[in-house]
């Protein structure tokens, strides 16, 4: 955690859906859902009009259709998304040489490396406002939310608070240094970087729903329950202590999704449903990152904790959920389920 609010996080608003609404005026003001349009697809991005019906990203498309049958369902035009992303990332590079893209539509910017006095909070806010105007100007009207804080964690929390409908009309939130721990206390544990659904469920079983609940626990208790590395890391993050640097070129080599089940799975149809859903989720994230993949790996931990793993490499790279699903299903075919999958 820095003494100044010098990490900026910019996140485009409903990016894929907004590009569609920009390019096709008849979609403006309407519920637009971009994602897998097949029966097994997942929602990649929902416009704010669609979110009003309870639709959100990573939701199965079939459920989204049920909630918002009148919405426009689109499979996505990733070349158009990549093009707008390039414009936004280019703008961020004009602000600072140190930009860390997280996906096509969000990035961290290190303002310590920018031409600005980060001690001047008013100047930092002006920079953020100017940046939003430039993004809209150069992308023909796309909007974004900007968060600034003393760490990546805080900047991300701040941009989430700046999102439409959260009460900040200018869509810029700066978390003042010294207030970090208070700002995150009421947030759900999922707000902490690295806490996914599996970790959140585990914390929930320990009675911890909010960041403040984690702070009530002692570091020793967290280490005992969650292991050394994770327990100690979580204790620090719950106090907003985050020193992760902004790293300019981050090359994700792989993207993965994993599940833990209430009961070990032995039913093939059930395993197929899990594999189908995970293929859709992993491809949604692949598409968000603007990248393509060549190798699909399926990994299973069996009831005796042994690990089974198989991979297949395709001749060309893909971001097609249907193709990845077929590969993963093919791999699943060679897994002996009698023992049970954890
Ligand atoms: Mg976004």
Boltz pocket constraint, residues with backbone or C-beta under 6 A from the ligand:
constraints:
  - pocket:
      binder: B
      contacts: [[A, 11], [A, 12], [A, 13], [A, 14], [A, 15], [A, 105], [A, 106]]
      max_distance: 6.0
